[in-house]
Amino acid sequence: MTFSEVTKTFATSLPGTDSYVKLRKAMRTLIQEDPRNASVYFLIFGFARTYVMLYEDQEVSPQFAEDNQKLMLSYLNILDEALKKQDAQSIYHALNKVVNEYENSKKVF
């Protein structure tokens, strides 16, 4: 399994907590398989974990779920592009970009 494969799977999954549960599990696996990039996987793991904790037992509107899936997908794509370069500086910049975008968002997860 690669980060790109996980990103594609998430992009085609139905919006909702089940997708985030699968994303969280995939990130946990990638942390074990690719410890060199563990910080990338851990960041996404944390986002997915929080989403599940907050919304697992709540009814959310389809629009809310879709909007948040798009937001998560934007983060995944930023990080995926950096990981493809296999350059520590690119990954570092991508992590900072995602964190800064998250800090300027509504922080729904």
Salt bridges, closest charged atoms under 4 A:
ASP80 OD2 - LYS84 NZ 3.54
GLU81 OE2 - LYS84 NZ 3.63
GLU103 OE1 - LYS107 NZ 3.79
